[in-house]
Amino acid sequence: MERRPERGFRRDDPWARERAQRRRLFGTPERWTGERGAPSPGREWEHERTSGPWRGEDAAWERSPREPEPPRPRLRADVAAAIALRARLGLESVRPVLACCPGAEFGPTKRWPETHFAAVAAAAIEAGMQVWLFGSTGDRSVTAGIRAALAAQAQLHCADLAGHTTLADAIDLLACASAVLSNDSGLMHVAAALGRPLAVVYGGSSPRFTPPLVDDPVLFTSSLDCVPCFDRTCRYGHYRCLQDQLPGPVAAAVLRLAGR
């Protein structure tokens, strides 16, 4: 006999089994009006086939009135620790901060190009901000490439923190940011849990499955038919879902979030 799929989930939903198991183990509320992984009746996921920014509330799932609001993780930063970190790392204390998180352990299909990040960083610095580049030791080549792409004068306002902070340090420093620009990564979720103004560039993944749990994020997605693929590397080798998302609109959104 053919095994029936989990009730309430589509067969083509790649995260259905994981969510169903989490619900059984922890009681996480996952029942929504319509199937989880598909829009509710009358809702269309327009952002999935629209290039450019998408405001999170425009395509939010409609929740059944019988179900409670899903819990949102929240982190609290240590202000004193952040002050000490800024002094130890020689970080500016006057200019507002744009935090950039250009890494993604998942793979290249989640990594917006270094040159695009550098263009946004340059625009932010020109607008009077400073830029902090976050990441692990494995992201050092990426963050170094972003900083090297900046003009010499702009580099004075760009701090490469990759590999120089613990996770606790990153939490305390991200809390100082006026805006955060990130790939779909772990640090994206940290920034969301801190409630920071957030812009995210998606490549092969989708905000339908891994959205930042924060109010009014600005999300950029590709209009290619192969998106989302959920592959670690591009099966076609072109990475157009990321390459074609140019830095101009992203820079404008980030500066708007930061109030510049």
LUMKE-554505 format. One line per 8 residues: number of its first residue (from 1); for each residue x negated, y, z negated of N, C-alpha, C. Coordinates in steps of 0.2 Angstrom, whole numbers, padded with zeros to 4 digits. Layout:
% LUMKE-554505
NUM = X Y Z X Y Z X Y Z  ...
END
This chain:
% LUMKE-554505
1 = -0004 -0006 0000 0000 0000 0000 -0004 0006 0000  -0003 0011 0004 -0006 0017 0004 -0006 0021 -0002  -0012 0023 -0005 -0011 0027 -0011 -0009 0034 -0010  -0004 0036 -0013 -0001 0043 -0013 -0006 0048 -0016  -0006 0054 -0013 -0010 0059 -0015 -0007 0062 -0022  -0011 0066 -0026 -0009 0069 -0032 -0003 0073 -0030  0002 0073 -0034 0008 0077 -0033 0006 0084 -0034  0009 0088 -0029 0008 0095 -0029 0002 0098 -0025
9 = -0002 0093 -0022 -0008 0095 -0019 -0008 0092 -0012  -0011 0096 -0007 -0012 0094 0000 -0018 0089 0001  -0017 0084 0006 -0023 0080 0007 -0029 0084 0009  -0028 0089 0013 -0034 0093 0015 -0037 0098 0010  -0034 0098 0004 -0037 0102 -0001 -0043 0099 -0004  -0049 0101 -0003 -0055 0098 -0005 -0056 0098 -0013  -0053 0102 -0016 -0054 0102 -0024 -0048 0099 -0027  -0043 0096 -0024 -0037 0094 -0027 -0039 0089 -0033
17 = -0043 0084 -0031 -0044 0079 -0036 -0048 0082 -0043  -0052 0086 -0041 -0056 0089 -0047 -0051 0093 -0052  -0047 0097 -0048 -0042 0101 -0052 -0037 0096 -0056  -0035 0091 -0053 -0030 0086 -0056 -0033 0083 -0062  -0040 0081 -0061 -0043 0078 -0067 -0044 0083 -0073  -0046 0089 -0071 -0046 0094 -0076 -0040 0096 -0080  -0034 0096 -0076 -0028 0097 -0079 -0026 0091 -0084  -0028 0085 -0082 -0026 0079 -0086 -0031 0079 -0093
25 = -0037 0081 -0092 -0041 0081 -0098 -0040 0087 -0102  -0039 0093 -0099 -0039 0099 -0103 -0033 0103 -0103  -0028 0101 -0099 -0021 0104 -0099 -0021 0111 -0096  -0026 0112 -0091 -0027 0118 -0088 -0020 0119 -0084  -0017 0125 -0084 -0011 0126 -0080 -0012 0126 -0073  -0010 0122 -0069 -0012 0122 -0062 -0005 0122 -0057  0001 0121 -0060 0007 0121 -0056 0009 0128 -0054  0010 0129 -0048 0012 0136 -0045 0018 0135 -0041
33 = 0021 0140 -0039 0026 0140 -0034 0023 0139 -0027  0025 0133 -0024 0022 0131 -0018 0016 0127 -0020  0012 0124 -0015 0006 0119 -0017 0000 0124 -0018  -0003 0121 -0023 -0010 0124 -0025 -0014 0123 -0019  -0018 0128 -0016 -0022 0127 -0010 -0018 0129 -0004  -0011 0130 -0005 -0007 0133 0001 -0003 0139 -0002  -0002 0144 0002 0002 0150 0000 0009 0147 -0002  0012 0151 -0006 0019 0150 -0008 0024 0152 -0002
41 = 0030 0149 -0001 0034 0151 0004 0035 0158 0005  0034 0161 0011 0034 0168 0012 0028 0172 0011  0023 0168 0009 0016 0171 0008 0011 0168 0014  0008 0173 0017 0003 0170 0022 -0004 0173 0020  -0009 0169 0021 -0016 0170 0019 -0019 0175 0024  -0017 0181 0025 -0019 0185 0030 -0027 0186 0030  -0030 0186 0024 -0037 0188 0023 -0041 0182 0026  -0038 0176 0027 -0042 0171 0029 -0044 0172 0037
49 = -0040 0176 0040 -0041 0176 0047 -0042 0184 0049  -0044 0188 0044 -0045 0195 0045 -0052 0197 0043  -0056 0200 0047 -0063 0202 0045 -0062 0208 0041  -0067 0209 0036 -0066 0215 0032 -0064 0214 0025  -0063 0219 0021 -0062 0219 0014 -0054 0216 0013  -0054 0212 0008 -0047 0210 0006 -0046 0212 -0002  -0041 0215 -0003 -0040 0217 -0010 -0036 0211 -0013  -0039 0208 -0019 -0036 0202 -0022 -0029 0201 -0023
57 = -0026 0207 -0024 -0018 0207 -0026 -0014 0206 -0019  -0017 0207 -0014 -0013 0207 -0007 -0011 0200 -0006  -0014 0195 -0008 -0012 0188 -0006 -0012 0183 -0012  -0010 0186 -0018 -0011 0182 -0024 -0005 0177 -0024  -0007 0171 -0027 -0002 0166 -0028 0004 0168 -0032  0010 0166 -0030 0016 0168 -0034 0017 0163 -0039  0017 0165 -0045 0017 0160 -0051 0024 0159 -0053  0026 0153 -0055 0032 0151 -0057 0033 0155 -0064
65 = 0039 0158 -0065 0040 0161 -0071 0040 0157 -0077  0041 0150 -0076 0040 0145 -0082 0033 0144 -0084  0028 0146 -0080 0022 0144 -0082 0018 0150 -0085  0013 0149 -0089 0010 0155 -0092 0004 0157 -0087  0002 0163 -0088 -0003 0166 -0084 -0010 0162 -0085  -0013 0160 -0080 -0019 0156 -0081 -0024 0160 -0085  -0028 0156 -0090 -0033 0160 -0094 -0039 0162 -0089  -0041 0168 -0091 -0047 0171 -0087 -0053 0171 -0092
73 = -0059 0168 -0090 -0065 0168 -0094 -0067 0175 -0096  -0069 0177 -0102 -0072 0183 -0103 -0078 0183 -0107  -0083 0187 -0105 -0089 0187 -0109 -0090 0194 -0112  -0094 0193 -0118 -0095 0200 -0121 -0103 0201 -0121  -0105 0206 -0119 -0112 0208 -0118 -0115 0211 -0125  -0121 0210 -0126 -0124 0213 -0132 -0128 0219 -0130  -0125 0225 -0132 -0127 0231 -0130 -0134 0233 -0133  -0136 0231 -0139 -0142 0232 -0141 -0147 0228 -0137
81 = -0146 0222 -0136 -0150 0218 -0132 -0151 0221 -0125  -0146 0224 -0122 -0147 0227 -0115 -0151 0233 -0116  -0151 0237 -0121 -0155 0242 -0122 -0163 0240 -0122  -0164 0235 -0126 -0171 0232 -0127 -0173 0229 -0120  -0169 0226 -0117 -0171 0223 -0110 -0173 0229 -0105  -0169 0234 -0105 -0170 0239 -0100 -0177 0242 -0102  -0179 0243 -0108 -0185 0246 -0110 -0191 0241 -0109  -0190 0235 -0110 -0195 0230 -0109 -0197 0229 -0101
89 = -0191 0229 -0097 -0192 0228 -0090 -0193 0235 -0086  -0194 0240 -0090 -0195 0247 -0087 -0189 0249 -0082  -0183 0248 -0084 -0178 0249 -0080 -0175 0257 -0081  -0173 0260 -0076 -0171 0267 -0076 -0165 0267 -0081  -0164 0273 -0084 -0158 0274 -0089 -0154 0279 -0087  -0155 0283 -0081 -0151 0288 -0079 -0146 0286 -0073  -0149 0284 -0068 -0145 0282 -0062 -0140 0276 -0063  -0134 0277 -0061 -0129 0271 -0061 -0132 0265 -0058
97 = -0130 0259 -0060 -0133 0253 -0057 -0128 0249 -0052  -0131 0247 -0046 -0128 0242 -0042 -0132 0236 -0043  -0128 0231 -0046 -0131 0224 -0047 -0130 0220 -0040  -0135 0217 -0038 -0135 0213 -0032 -0137 0206 -0034  -0133 0201 -0032 -0134 0194 -0033 -0134 0190 -0026  -0140 0190 -0023 -0141 0188 -0016 -0142 0180 -0016  -0142 0177 -0021 -0144 0170 -0021 -0137 0165 -0021  -0138 0159 -0020 -0132 0154 -0020 -0136 0147 -0020
105 = -0135 0144 -0025 -0139 0137 -0026 -0135 0132 -0021  -0129 0133 -0019 -0125 0129 -0015 -0129 0127 -0008  -0131 0133 -0005 -0134 0132 0001 -0134 0138 0005  -0137 0138 0012 -0137 0144 0016 -0130 0147 0018  -0125 0143 0018 -0118 0145 0021 -0115 0150 0016  -0118 0151 0010 -0115 0155 0005 -0120 0161 0004  -0125 0162 0008 -0130 0167 0007 -0129 0173 0013  -0127 0178 0011 -0127 0184 0016 -0134 0186 0017
113 = -0136 0188 0023 -0143 0189 0025 -0146 0195 0021  -0153 0193 0020 -0157 0198 0016 -0156 0205 0019  -0157 0206 0025 -0157 0212 0029 -0150 0216 0027  -0145 0212 0027 -0138 0216 0025 -0138 0218 0018  -0141 0214 0014 -0141 0216 0007 -0146 0222 0006  -0151 0222 0010 -0156 0228 0010 -0153 0234 0012  -0148 0234 0017 -0145 0240 0020 -0140 0243 0015  -0137 0238 0011 -0132 0241 0006 -0136 0244 0000
121 = -0142 0241 -0002 -0146 0243 -0007 -0148 0250 -0005  -0150 0251 0001 -0153 0258 0004 -0148 0263 0003  -0141 0261 0005 -0136 0266 0005 -0134 0268 -0002  -0135 0263 -0007 -0133 0264 -0014 -0138 0269 -0017  -0145 0268 -0015 -0150 0272 -0018 -0150 0279 -0015  -0148 0280 -0009 -0147 0286 -0006 -0141 0290 -0009  -0136 0286 -0011 -0131 0289 -0015 -0132 0291 -0022  -0138 0290 -0024 -0140 0292 -0031 -0140 0286 -0036
129 = -0139 0280 -0034 -0139 0274 -0038 -0146 0271 -0039  -0147 0266 -0043 -0152 0262 -0043 -0150 0255 -0042  -0154 0250 -0040 -0152 0243 -0038 -0156 0238 -0042  -0152 0234 -0045 -0156 0228 -0049 -0154 0222 -0045  -0159 0218 -0043 -0158 0212 -0039 -0159 0206 -0044  -0154 0202 -0045 -0153 0196 -0050 -0154 0190 -0046  -0157 0185 -0050 -0158 0178 -0047 -0162 0174 -0051  -0163 0168 -0049 -0167 0163 -0053 -0174 0163 -0050
137 = -0178 0159 -0052 -0185 0159 -0049 -0185 0156 -0042  -0180 0152 -0040 -0179 0150 -0033 -0177 0155 -0029  -0174 0161 -0031 -0172 0166 -0027 -0177 0172 -0026  -0183 0171 -0029 -0188 0176 -0028 -0190 0178 -0021  -0190 0173 -0017 -0192 0175 -0010 -0187 0179 -0007  -0180 0178 -0008 -0175 0182 -0006 -0175 0189 -0009  -0176 0190 -0015 -0175 0196 -0018 -0182 0200 -0016  -0187 0197 -0015 -0193 0201 -0013 -0192 0203 -0006
145 = -0189 0199 -0002 -0188 0201 0005 -0183 0207 0005  -0178 0207 0001 -0174 0213 0001 -0177 0219 -0001  -0181 0219 -0007 -0185 0225 -0009 -0190 0227 -0004  -0193 0223 -0001 -0199 0224 0004 -0196 0228 0010  -0189 0227 0012 -0186 0230 0018 -0184 0237 0016  -0185 0239 0010 -0183 0246 0009 -0189 0251 0010  -0187 0257 0011 -0193 0262 0012 -0196 0263 0005  -0203 0265 0005 -0207 0265 -0001 -0204 0269 -0006
153 = -0201 0275 -0004 -0198 0279 -0009 -0192 0276 -0013  -0188 0272 -0008 -0182 0268 -0011 -0184 0263 -0016  -0189 0260 -0014 -0192 0254 -0019 -0193 0256 -0026  -0194 0263 -0027 -0195 0265 -0034 -0188 0264 -0038  -0183 0264 -0034 -0176 0263 -0038 -0173 0256 -0037  -0177 0252 -0035 -0175 0245 -0034 -0179 0240 -0039  -0176 0237 -0043 -0180 0232 -0048 -0178 0225 -0046  -0183 0221 -0045 -0182 0214 -0043 -0183 0210 -0050
161 = -0177 0207 -0052 -0177 0204 -0059 -0177 0196 -0058  -0177 0194 -0052 -0176 0187 -0051 -0182 0183 -0054  -0180 0178 -0058 -0185 0174 -0062 -0188 0177 -0068  -0186 0184 -0070 -0188 0187 -0076 -0183 0188 -0081  -0177 0185 -0080 -0172 0185 -0085 -0169 0178 -0087  -0167 0177 -0093 -0163 0171 -0095 -0156 0173 -0093  -0151 0167 -0093 -0144 0169 -0092 -0141 0174 -0097  -0143 0173 -0103 -0141 0178 -0108 -0143 0185 -0106
169 = -0149 0186 -0104 -0152 0192 -0102 -0148 0195 -0096  -0146 0190 -0091 -0143 0193 -0085 -0136 0195 -0087  -0132 0192 -0092 -0126 0194 -0094 -0126 0201 -0097  -0131 0202 -0101 -0132 0208 -0104 -0133 0214 -0099  -0137 0212 -0094 -0139 0218 -0089 -0133 0219 -0084  -0130 0213 -0082 -0124 0214 -0077 -0119 0218 -0080  -0118 0218 -0087 -0113 0222 -0090 -0115 0230 -0090  -0121 0231 -0088 -0123 0238 -0087 -0121 0241 -0080
177 = -0119 0237 -0076 -0118 0239 -0069 -0112 0243 -0067  -0112 0248 -0063 -0106 0251 -0061 -0102 0248 -0056  -0106 0243 -0052 -0103 0239 -0047 -0108 0233 -0046  -0105 0227 -0044 -0109 0221 -0042 -0107 0219 -0035  -0112 0217 -0031 -0111 0214 -0025 -0114 0207 -0025  -0111 0202 -0023 -0113 0196 -0024 -0110 0191 -0018  -0114 0186 -0018 -0112 0180 -0014 -0107 0176 -0018  -0104 0171 -0015 -0099 0166 -0019 -0104 0162 -0023
185 = -0106 0164 -0029 -0111 0160 -0033 -0109 0161 -0041  -0113 0157 -0045 -0112 0157 -0052 -0112 0164 -0055  -0117 0169 -0053 -0117 0175 -0055 -0111 0179 -0053  -0108 0178 -0048 -0101 0181 -0046 -0096 0180 -0052  -0096 0174 -0054 -0091 0172 -0059 -0093 0175 -0066  -0100 0176 -0067 -0102 0180 -0073 -0100 0187 -0073  -0101 0190 -0067 -0099 0197 -0066 -0091 0198 -0067  -0087 0193 -0065 -0080 0193 -0065 -0078 0193 -0073
193 = -0082 0188 -0076 -0080 0187 -0083 -0082 0193 -0088  -0086 0197 -0085 -0088 0204 -0088 -0084 0209 -0086  -0079 0208 -0082 -0074 0213 -0079 -0078 0219 -0075  -0083 0217 -0072 -0086 0222 -0068 -0083 0224 -0061  -0083 0230 -0059 -0080 0231 -0052 -0085 0227 -0047  -0081 0223 -0043 -0085 0217 -0039 -0083 0217 -0032  -0088 0216 -0028 -0087 0215 -0021 -0091 0208 -0019  -0087 0204 -0015 -0090 0197 -0014 -0090 0196 -0006
201 = -0095 0193 -0004 -0095 0191 0003 -0095 0184 0004  -0090 0181 0007 -0089 0174 0008 -0091 0172 0015  -0095 0166 0015 -0097 0163 0022 -0093 0157 0023  -0096 0151 0022 -0092 0145 0023 -0087 0143 0018  -0087 0147 0012 -0082 0145 0007 -0076 0150 0008  -0072 0149 0003 -0065 0153 0003 -0063 0156 -0003  -0061 0162 -0004 -0058 0164 -0010 -0051 0161 -0012  -0049 0157 -0008 -0043 0153 -0010 -0045 0148 -0015
209 = -0051 0145 -0014 -0053 0140 -0019 -0058 0142 -0024  -0062 0147 -0023 -0067 0150 -0028 -0066 0157 -0029  -0060 0160 -0031 -0059 0167 -0032 -0063 0170 -0038  -0065 0176 -0038 -0067 0179 -0044 -0061 0181 -0048  -0061 0179 -0055 -0056 0180 -0059 -0056 0187 -0062  -0055 0192 -0058 -0056 0199 -0061 -0050 0203 -0057  -0048 0208 -0060 -0043 0213 -0056 -0047 0216 -0050  -0043 0216 -0045 -0045 0220 -0039 -0052 0219 -0036
217 = -0054 0213 -0035 -0060 0212 -0032 -0060 0214 -0024  -0065 0216 -0021 -0065 0217 -0014 -0069 0211 -0011  -0065 0207 -0007 -0068 0201 -0004 -0069 0202 0003  -0074 0200 0006 -0075 0200 0013 -0076 0193 0016  -0072 0191 0021 -0072 0184 0024 -0072 0185 0031  -0074 0179 0034 -0075 0179 0041 -0068 0177 0045  -0068 0179 0051 -0062 0178 0055 -0063 0172 0060  -0069 0168 0059 -0071 0163 0064 -0066 0157 0062
225 = -0064 0153 0067 -0060 0147 0067 -0063 0142 0062  -0069 0141 0062 -0073 0136 0058 -0073 0138 0051  -0071 0143 0049 -0071 0145 0041 -0064 0144 0038  -0064 0141 0032 -0070 0139 0028 -0072 0132 0030  -0078 0130 0030 -0081 0123 0032 -0083 0120 0026  -0085 0123 0020 -0087 0120 0014 -0094 0116 0015  -0097 0117 0021 -0104 0114 0022 -0109 0118 0019  -0115 0114 0017 -0120 0118 0014 -0124 0121 0019
233 = -0125 0119 0025 -0128 0122 0031 -0123 0122 0037  -0124 0127 0041 -0120 0128 0047 -0120 0122 0052  -0115 0119 0053 -0115 0113 0058 -0117 0116 0065  -0116 0122 0066 -0117 0125 0073 -0124 0129 0073  -0127 0130 0067 -0133 0133 0067 -0133 0140 0068  -0128 0144 0068 -0128 0151 0070 -0126 0155 0064  -0123 0153 0059 -0121 0156 0053 -0118 0163 0054  -0114 0163 0059 -0110 0169 0061 -0105 0171 0056
241 = -0103 0167 0052 -0098 0169 0047 -0101 0174 0042  -0108 0174 0041 -0111 0178 0037 -0115 0184 0041  -0118 0182 0047 -0122 0187 0051 -0117 0192 0053  -0111 0190 0055 -0107 0195 0059 -0103 0200 0054  -0104 0198 0047 -0101 0203 0042 -0106 0208 0041  -0106 0214 0044 -0111 0219 0044 -0111 0223 0038  -0116 0226 0036 -0117 0229 0029 -0113 0236 0029  -0111 0239 0034 -0108 0246 0034 -0102 0246 0030
249 = -0097 0241 0031 -0090 0241 0027 -0092 0239 0020  -0097 0234 0019 -0098 0232 0012 -0101 0238 0008  -0106 0242 0011 -0108 0247 0008 -0103 0252 0006  -0099 0254 0010 -0093 0258 0009 -0089 0256 0003  -0087 0250 0003 -0083 0247 -0002 -0087 0247 -0009  -0093 0245 -0009 -0097 0245 -0015 -0098 0252 -0018  -0099 0257 -0014 -0099 0264 -0016 -0093 0267 -0019  -0087 0264 -0016 -0081 0266 -0018 -0080 0263 -0025
257 = -0081 0257 -0026 -0081 0254 -0033 -0085 0257 -0038  -0091 0260 -0036 -0095 0263 -0041 -0093 0270 -0042  -0088 0273 -0038 -0086 0280 -0039 -0091 0285 -0036  -0094 0283 -0031 -0099 0287 -0028 -0097 0290 -0021
END
